[in-house]
């Protein structure tokens, strides 16, 4: 029973993180119609930045978020200007090719700088346990889960209650009409894209102590984000979060109870294909 | 017959190269041609059919593993065993196509399904004892033409050159045939194609199967050339490489997927040999080149060049008419 609860907490935490990664992907998609296959690789950059902070500067990953998130935001603005803005009107397959190329460059550059070794990131919370009655779980997971929930709520609030959120929704609905109303579509797209990367800049260091850091992690993360996106229904943010938690739970509990445990890695993909066969409109489909 | 002349020239150039090159260059060009072969076979369904698939490495792995297992356990020559691999790969391709078409899933879902399949394949291969785990399967070395084993690298070069040229002949014929036009029509506008009475499922399943089966031979060749087949060959990394090599040459063209990998593999090898202490520099440079080409030309090199040429000739014709 104890291991089950621990798996549950772990799954919830990872699931919340998956939900958050996917929200960033969805936000970019809804205002630019760009499917970014380099999404996961961009997050891996943030994880390696956290690793660099710990190894060479001795900064705790949670503290380094204060630097990494703005850094990723700025990087997002440059990247949008250099690459993404130029393919906005291109065919969807060209966008896939370009972003795959970008992911490939990031992966190769990380391999070049950090080598292919599996690395772990230590934080001051690593190894600390939280005891609630008979339930014991790791503090790093709890922090990841709480932050992801807070971020998601912040995201909802911004989208529904602020002027900028209204602009974002207007651009997502109809860019032409939005620009006729005096909204700078390009500006909104750029800020949302940079904001998504900024989010990854928060998520990356946050999960760095939980995940094993390696250069080829990116495409896996991208695929998980896409799976969560499709399972949750493309424009449904609550569905996205639920789907993220389902995938996270499947991974964590599968790792505990499946034999051999490596097969747990198959579960998210199996669930994905099963859903496409049975219920292609997603978890909370209309 | 005129349209097959470039292939004959390519073949003759290859033969001449194999006569003069040393083992170092032969090895590089065997790999470059292997990539070219995979890109050309991927291009049948990925470029002409617009079915953006990541599953090609899985078909490669199926081909390599099937022929190697048959050879090791039952003594079946890989020359025969490769056909078993081709059939298995074709069956999987048909199954994937069916999953996609059963529900008329939105664009790119197929890409995600096939990407998921590559991750599943690598996990299954790594954790299966029968399939050799992460080590893979080792083939006994030897020099026996009947069981697809040679010490001479030239022979491997001829085999992969001939295979590439044969597939090119098929693609050249196919790209100007009625079925080829039907497939590209499906890619460009599904609804309009359906209205013309084109059976989507049948077309896509047929050409997915052909592409997968030809890809499986690439796997058998890989296993026989290196005398080993391991799970990394099924990974998404190879899929990304195939897609990017094809993209820089030009998807849906006959020569794009040949020229892209030939140029890029040589470039990567050169950069990695020149800057030995910065391992991986070749990959970074080539990735940047691909991004720049795609973002600037909005297309691969061959398709962009083709469009420019067509534009120029139509301009000339207009001028002639006016005079």
Interface residues (C-beta under 8 A of the other chain):
Chain A: X35 X83 X86 X87 X90 X92 X93 X94 X96 X97 X98 X100 X101 X102 X103 X104 X105 X108 X109 X111 X112 X216 X219 X220 X223 X226 X227 X230 X260 X262 X263 X265 X266 X269 X270 X272 X273 X276 X277 X280
Chain B: X50 X52 X99 X102 X103 X105 X107 X108 X109 X111 X112 X113 X115 X116 X117 X119 X120 X123 X124 X126 X127 X236 X237 X240 X241 X243 X244 X247 X251 X278 X279 X280 X281 X283 X284 X287 X288 X290 X291 X294 X295 X298 X299
